[in-house]
C-alpha cells in the first residue's frame, strides 16, 4: 500500500509558485461557500510518519485558507477529565460545527496505533478500535459530515536520512522530537499496523489518502488539491439536497401487545406502604452513591414517558435522596442553534458524567425515534438509522462503566385526560399543560407504535428499558428508585467479579 508513496515525486519551486494562486483562490471560494451553506462540517484527520510534513502542510493550509474557519485540535495525553469518561468523549466535544473545518492531530487512529505498536494491547483490541472508528465515521457521515483522512508517509530510508540531516544541522536539530527517535526504532511495526488500519477503514464515505512526504511542494499541492476536490464534491451534493424533510410515521410489524399492553396498570401502593418503601429506597440509593465502589462507575438515568405520566415527580423523589453535588439534571427540549450545528448525539455526549457522578436526563436521545419521527422533524432514514446509533452510543458508555438505566413511564389514555383536566383547573399546575400536550394526545396511537418499536429495538443487555406502570404515581416512584438501586448493585458485583478473575488470571 505504501510502496507508491516511496517513489519520491518532486515539484520544482517555479511550478509550485505558478499553481498555488489558483488553488488558493478555489480553496477560499469553497471554504466560504461551506460557511454560507452551513449544512455540514469538514473533519480532516492527520496521521502518518513523524517528520513527513504533517505540521508544515497544515500550517500552509491555514495560510492559504481563512484560519478563522479552521479549528486545529491536537490530542496528546488524556487529561484527568477525559480519563474519567468514555474514550470517544474527548473527540466528540471538539467536533467542528456545520460550516466549519476541524483538523485533528493525535486522533482516534493515533491512539490505537501507538497502543498496539508499544504492546499495550493485542490485535483483538486493535480490531475493536478499528471497528469503533468505522462506526463513528459512518455515523458522522450519515449526519452530513465530510471526513478526509491523510496519511503522510516516508520510507524507513527517507526517515533516517531526514533525522541525520537535522541532527547534523545545528540550526535545525531542535526540530527532532523524542517521538521522532522513538518512531525510528518502531518504524516497521508502525507501518505494519498503519497499513492494517488503513485497509480496514478506507471507505467511500471516509477515504484515506496516502501522501508522499519527502518533497514539501509536492505534498502541499497534493493535500490542497485532494481537500479542494472533496469540498467541491460535497458542496455540489449539498446544493442538490432538499431543505425540507418529508417524513411520515411508519407502522412496523412489532407486536405491541407484548410490550405496553402487557403492563398491569392497576398496580398501586397505599400511602403508608408508599412512605415506608420510598424512604427505604431513597436511603439505599444515597448509600450506593456514597459507596467507594461508585468511584469506578458513573450513572445515567433516562426518563421518557407519556405526557403527564409523572416524570418530574419521579425525578424529584430520586433527587431528594441525594447531595446536589452528586448529580445533575439535564432537561431536553428543542435543540438550540449550537446543537443543530452538530451531529444529533453531540448534545448528549457532552453531558456524560464523570466517574462517581450521576446524570438524570429528563427526555433524551430517544426524541429522534419518538417526537421527531411522529412530527416529521427528521426523515424516515434518519430515525430508522438512529436505533443502531443509539445502541452503539449506549454500548460505548457502558464499556466505560457508565450504568445506563432507562425508564418509560406509561399511563393509559383516560388517566392522561384526567391529569390534563386537573392541570387546567389548579392554578399552580397550569404551567404544566400546553396546546402541544393536547395536540400530541391526538396522536396517541402513533406514539404508542413508536414506543413499541423503540423498546423492541433498543432494549439491550447493556441498557434495558424498564416499563413503569405509572397510573399510580406512588407505585411508579418506588419502582424507579428500586430499579436504580438494583442496577447499581448489579454493576458493582459485576465489576468485582471481573477484577477477581483478572487478578486470578495474572497469578
C-alpha positions in Angstrom: 0.0 0.0 0.0 2.8 2.4 0.9 5.1 1.5 -2.0 3.7 4.1 -4.3 4.3 6.8 -1.6 8.1 6.0 -1.6 8.7 6.9 -5.2 9.7 10.4 -4.3 7.7 12.8 -6.5 9.1 16.3 -6.6 7.7 19.6 -7.9 10.1 22.5 -8.6 9.6 25.9 -7.0 8.6 27.5 -10.3 5.8 25.0 -10.9 4.7 25.2 -7.3 4.5 29.0 -7.3 2.5 29.0 -10.5 -0.1 26.6 -9.3 -0.7 27.9 -5.8 -2.6 31.2 -6.6 -5.4 29.3 -8.5 -5.5 26.5 -5.9 -5.7 29.0 -3.0 -8.5 31.0 -4.7 -10.5 27.9 -5.2 -10.0 26.7 -1.7 -11.1 30.0 -0.3 -14.2 30.0 -2.5 -15.1 26.5 -1.4 -14.5 27.4 2.3 -16.7 30.5 2.1 -19.5 28.5 0.4 -19.1 25.9 3.1 -19.7 28.6 5.7 -22.6 30.2 3.8 -24.4 26.8 3.3 -23.8 25.9 6.9 -25.1 22.4 6.1 -22.1 20.2 7.1 -18.8 20.3 8.9 -15.4 19.1 7.5 -13.2 16.8 9.6 -9.6 16.4 8.4 -7.7 13.6 10.2 -3.9 13.9 10.1 -1.8 10.7 10.6 1.4 9.2 9.4 5.1 9.0 9.9 6.9 11.6 12.1 8.8 14.1 10.0 6.7 13.5 6.9 5.5 17.1 6.9 2.2 16.9 8.7 2.5 20.1 10.7 4.1 22.1 7.9 1.3 21.2 5.5 -1.4 22.1 7.9 0.4 25.4 8.6 0.4 26.1 4.9 -3.3 25.3 4.6 -4.0 27.8 7.3 -2.1 30.4 5.2 -3.9 29.5 2.0 -7.4 29.5 3.6 -9.2 31.6 6.2 -7.8 30.4 9.6 -10.9 31.8 11.4 -13.0 29.0 10.0 -10.4 26.2 10.8 -10.1 24.6 14.2 -6.8 22.7 14.7 -7.0 20.2 17.5 -4.2 18.1 19.0 -5.0 15.2 21.2 -1.9 14.2 23.3 -2.1 12.5 26.7 -5.6 12.2 28.1 -6.4 14.7 30.8 -8.0 13.6 34.1 -11.3 14.9 32.9 -11.0 12.8 29.8 -9.9 9.7 31.6 -13.0 9.8 33.7 -15.2 9.4 30.7 -15.6 7.2 27.6 -12.7 7.4 25.1 -14.7 8.9 22.3 -15.9 11.8 24.6 -12.7 13.8 24.1 -13.2 13.8 20.3 -17.0 14.4 20.4 -16.7 17.6 22.4 -14.2 19.0 19.8 -16.2 18.4 16.7 -16.4 21.4 14.3 -19.9 22.9 13.8 -21.6 22.9 10.4 -19.9 25.3 8.1 -16.5 25.0 9.7 -13.4 22.7 9.4 -11.7 20.8 12.1 -8.2 19.4 11.7 -7.4 16.6 14.2 -3.9 15.6 15.1 -3.5 12.7 17.5 -7.0 11.5 16.7 -8.6 8.1 17.3 -6.2 6.4 14.8 -3.1 7.7 16.5 -4.3 6.4 19.9 -5.0 2.9 18.7 -1.8 2.7 16.6 0.5 3.9 19.4 -1.1 1.5 21.8 -0.6 -1.5 19.6 2.9 -0.6 18.5 4.0 -0.3 22.1 2.3 -3.6 23.1 -0.3 -2.0 25.4 -2.8 -4.4 23.9 -3.2 -7.3 21.4 -4.6 -7.4 17.8 -8.1 -8.2 19.1 -8.2 -4.8 20.9 -6.8 -3.1 17.8 -9.5 -4.7 15.7 -12.1 -3.5 18.2 -10.7 0.0 17.8 -10.9 -0.2 14.1 -14.5 -1.3 14.2 -15.3 1.5 16.6 -13.7 4.1 14.2 -15.7 2.7 11.3 -18.9 3.1 13.3 -18.0 6.6 14.4 -17.2 7.8 11.0 -20.2 6.2 9.4 -22.5 7.9 11.9 -20.8 11.3 11.4 -21.1 11.0 7.6 -24.7 9.9 7.9 -25.2 13.2 9.8 -23.7 15.0 6.9 -20.0 15.5 7.9 -17.3 15.4 5.2 -14.3 13.3 6.5 -11.0 13.5 4.7 -8.1 11.3 6.1 -4.5 11.9 5.2 -1.5 9.5 5.9 1.8 11.3 5.4 4.4 8.7 4.6 8.2 8.4 4.5 10.1 5.2 3.8 12.5 4.0 6.5 15.4 5.1 4.5 13.9 8.6 3.9 13.1 8.9 7.6 16.7 8.0 8.7 18.1 10.4 6.1 15.9 13.2 7.5 16.9 12.6 11.1 20.6 12.5 10.1 20.3 15.7 8.1 18.6 17.6 11.0 21.0 16.1 13.6 24.0 17.4 11.7 22.5 20.9 11.3 22.9 23.0 14.5 20.2 25.5 13.3 17.5 22.8 12.8 18.4 20.0 15.2 15.8 21.3 17.6 13.1 20.1 15.2 13.9 16.5 16.1 11.5 15.4 18.9 11.7 12.4 21.2 8.8 11.0 19.2 10.9 11.1 16.0 13.6 9.0 17.6 11.0 6.7 19.2 9.3 6.1 15.9 12.6 5.4 14.1 13.0 2.4 16.5 9.4 1.2 15.9 9.1 2.1 12.3 8.4 -1.4 10.9 5.7 -2.1 13.5 4.1 1.3 13.0 3.9 0.8 9.2 2.6 -2.7 9.6 -0.3 -1.7 11.9 -0.8 1.5 10.0 -1.4 -0.4 6.8 -3.8 -2.7 8.6 -5.8 0.2 9.9 -5.9 2.0 6.5 -7.0 -1.1 4.6 -9.8 -1.7 7.1 -11.1 1.9 7.4 -10.8 3.4 3.9 -14.4 3.7 2.8 -16.1 5.6 0.1 -17.7 7.9 2.7 -14.3 8.5 4.5 -11.4 7.5 2.3 -7.7 7.5 3.2 -5.2 9.5 1.0 -1.5 8.5 1.3 0.8 11.5 0.7 4.5 11.3 -0.1 6.2 13.4 2.5 9.7 13.8 1.0 9.1 16.9 -1.2 7.3 19.8 0.5 6.0 21.3 -2.7 4.5 18.0 -3.9 2.8 17.1 -0.6 1.4 20.6 -0.1 -0.2 20.7 -3.6 -1.4 17.1 -3.3 -3.1 17.8 0.0 -4.6 21.1 -1.2 -6.0 19.5 -4.4 -7.5 16.5 -2.6 -9.1 18.7 0.0 -10.4 21.0 -2.7 -11.9 18.2 -4.8 -13.5 16.7 -1.6 -15.0 20.0 -0.6 -16.3 20.8 -4.1 -18.0 17.4 -4.5 -19.6 17.7 -1.0 -20.8 21.2 -1.7 -22.3 20.1 -5.0 -24.2 17.3 -3.3 -25.4 19.7 -0.6 -26.8 22.1 -3.2 -28.9 19.3 -4.6 -30.2 18.3 -1.2 -33.7 19.5 -0.4 -34.1 21.9 2.5 -37.3 20.4 3.9 -37.8 16.9 5.4 -40.8 15.0 4.3 -41.4 12.0 6.6 -44.5 10.1 7.7 -44.6 7.7 10.6 -44.1 4.1 9.6 -46.1 1.3 11.1 -43.9 -1.7 11.7 -44.7 -5.3 12.5 -43.7 -5.2 16.1 -46.2 -7.0 18.3 -47.3 -4.1 20.6 -49.3 -6.4 22.8 -46.1 -7.9 24.1 -45.0 -4.5 25.4 -47.2 -1.7 26.7 -50.4 -3.8 26.6 -48.7 -6.4 28.8 -48.4 -3.9 31.7 -50.7 -4.3 34.7 -51.8 -0.7 35.0 -53.8 -1.4 38.2 -50.6 -1.6 40.3 -50.7 0.7 43.3 -49.4 1.5 46.7 -51.4 2.9 49.7 -49.9 5.9 51.4 -48.4 4.1 54.4 -46.6 1.5 52.3 -45.5 4.2 49.9 -43.9 6.3 52.6 -42.1 3.3 54.1 -40.8 2.0 50.8 -39.9 5.4 49.5 -37.7 6.2 52.5 -36.1 2.8 52.3 -35.2 3.0 48.6 -34.0 6.6 48.9 -31.7 5.7 51.8 -30.4 2.7 49.7 -29.7 5.0 46.7 -27.9 7.5 48.9 -25.7 4.8 50.4 -24.9 3.3 47.0 -23.8 6.7 45.5 -21.5 7.2 48.6 -20.1 3.7 48.3 -16.4 3.6 47.4 -17.2 1.3 44.5 -19.1 4.1 42.9 -15.7 5.8 42.2 -15.3 3.2 39.4 -18.7 3.9 37.8 -21.0 6.6 36.7 -24.8 6.5 36.5 -27.2 7.8 33.9 -31.0 7.6 34.3 -33.1 8.3 31.2 -36.7 9.4 31.8 -39.2 9.1 29.0 -42.9 8.6 29.1 -46.4 9.8 28.1 -47.2 13.4 28.8 -48.4 13.8 32.4 -47.0 10.4 33.3 -45.2 11.8 36.3 -41.6 12.0 35.1 -41.0 15.2 37.0 -42.4 13.8 40.3 -40.3 10.7 39.9 -37.1 12.7 39.3 -37.8 14.9 42.3 -38.0 11.8 44.6 -34.7 10.5 43.2 -33.0 13.8 43.7 -34.4 14.2 47.2 -32.3 11.3 48.4 -29.0 12.8 47.2 -26.5 15.6 47.8 -26.9 18.1 45.0 -23.1 17.8 44.3 -23.6 14.2 43.3 -25.9 14.6 40.4 -27.1 16.9 37.6 -30.4 17.0 35.8 -30.4 17.7 32.1 -33.8 18.8 30.7 -34.0 18.1 27.0 -36.1 20.5 24.8 -35.9 21.5 21.2 -32.2 21.8 20.1 -30.5 25.2 20.2 -28.8 26.7 17.2 -25.4 25.5 18.5 -26.8 22.0 18.9 -28.4 21.9 15.5 -24.9 22.7 14.0 -23.6 19.4 15.4 -24.4 15.6 15.0 -27.6 14.6 16.7 -26.0 12.8 19.6 -23.4 15.6 20.3 -25.6 17.4 22.8 -26.0 14.2 24.9 -22.3 13.1 24.6 -21.2 16.3 26.3 -23.3 15.6 29.4 -21.9 12.2 30.0 -21.0 12.2 33.8 -17.5 11.5 35.2 -16.9 8.5 37.4 -18.7 8.8 40.8 -21.3 11.1 39.3 -25.0 10.7 38.3 -26.8 12.4 35.4 -30.5 12.4 35.0 -31.9 13.1 31.5 -35.5 14.4 31.5 -36.2 13.3 27.9 -33.2 12.2 25.9 -31.7 11.0 22.7 -34.8 8.9 22.2 -36.5 12.0 20.9 -35.3 11.1 17.4 -37.3 7.9 17.3 -40.3 9.4 19.2 -41.3 13.1 18.7 -39.0 13.6 15.6 -40.4 10.5 14.0 -44.0 11.3 14.7 -43.8 15.0 13.9 -41.7 14.6 10.7 -38.8 16.6 12.1 -36.4 14.1 10.5 -36.5 11.8 7.6 -37.5 8.1 7.8 -33.9 7.2 7.1 -32.7 9.3 10.0 -34.9 7.8 12.7 -34.6 4.2 11.3 -30.8 4.6 11.4 -31.0 6.1 14.9 -31.8 2.8 16.5 -28.4 1.4 15.7 -26.6 4.6 16.5 -28.2 4.8 19.9 -27.3 1.2 20.7 -23.7 1.9 19.7 -23.7 5.0 21.9 -25.0 3.2 24.9 -22.6 0.3 24.4 -19.7 2.7 24.3 -20.6 4.4 27.5 -21.4 1.1 29.2 -17.9 -0.2 28.2 -16.6 2.7 30.3 -18.6 1.6 33.4 -21.4 4.1 32.9 -24.5 2.4 34.2 -27.5 3.3 31.9 -31.0 2.9 33.3 -33.9 3.8 31.0 -37.5 4.3 32.1 -40.7 4.6 30.1 -43.4 5.8 32.4 -46.7 4.6 31.0 -50.2 5.7 31.7 -53.5 4.9 30.0 -55.4 7.4 27.9 -58.1 8.0 30.5 -55.6 8.7 33.2 -53.9 11.2 31.0 -57.1 13.0 30.3 -57.9 13.3 34.0 -54.4 14.7 34.7 -54.7 17.2 31.9 -58.0 18.4 33.2 -56.6 18.7 36.7 -53.7 20.7 35.5 -56.1 23.2 33.8 -58.1 23.6 37.0 -55.3 24.0 39.5 -53.5 27.4 39.3 -50.1 26.2 40.3 -50.2 23.3 37.8 -51.4 25.3 34.8 -47.8 25.8 33.6 -47.6 22.1 33.0 -50.2 21.9 30.3 -49.8 23.4 26.8 -51.6 23.2 23.5 -48.9 20.9 22.3 -49.9 18.4 25.0 -53.5 18.3 23.7 -52.2 18.1 20.1 -49.9 15.2 21.0 -52.8 13.4 22.6 -54.5 13.2 19.2 -51.5 11.1 18.0 -51.8 8.7 20.9 -51.8 5.6 18.6 -48.8 6.8 16.6 -46.8 7.4 19.7 -47.8 4.0 21.1 -46.5 2.4 17.9 -43.2 4.4 18.1 -42.7 3.4 21.8 -43.2 -0.2 21.0 -40.6 0.0 18.2 -38.2 1.9 20.4 -38.3 -0.6 23.3 -38.1 -3.6 20.9 -35.1 -2.3 19.1 -33.1 -0.6 21.9 -33.7 -2.7 25.0 -30.4 -4.4 25.1 -28.4 -6.4 27.6 -26.2 -3.4 28.5 -29.1 -0.8 28.6 -32.5 -2.5 29.0 -35.7 -0.5 29.2 -37.8 -0.6 32.4 -41.5 -0.1 31.7 -43.1 1.6 34.7 -46.8 1.3 35.4 -47.5 5.0 36.2 -51.3 5.2 36.6 -50.4 5.3 40.4 -47.7 7.8 41.0 -46.6 6.2 44.2 -46.1 2.9 42.7 -44.1 4.5 39.8 -41.8 6.5 42.1 -40.8 3.5 44.2 -40.3 1.3 41.2 -38.0 3.8 39.7 -35.9 4.1 42.8 -35.8 0.3 43.3 -34.7 -0.2 39.7 -31.8 2.3 40.0 -30.6 0.6 43.2 -30.7 -2.8 41.6 -28.8 -1.6 38.6 -26.0 -0.1 40.7 -25.7 -3.1 42.9 -25.5 -5.4 39.8 -22.9 -3.2 38.3 -20.8 -3.2 41.4 -21.0 -7.0 41.7 -20.1 -7.5 38.0 -17.0 -5.3 38.3 -15.9 -7.1 41.4 -16.2 -10.5 39.6 -14.2 -9.1 36.6 -11.5 -7.8 38.9 -11.2 -11.0 40.8 -11.0 -13.0 37.5 -8.3 -10.6 36.1 -6.3 -10.9 39.3 -6.6 -14.7 39.3 -5.6 -14.9 35.6 -2.5 -12.8 36.2 -1.4 -15.1 39.1 
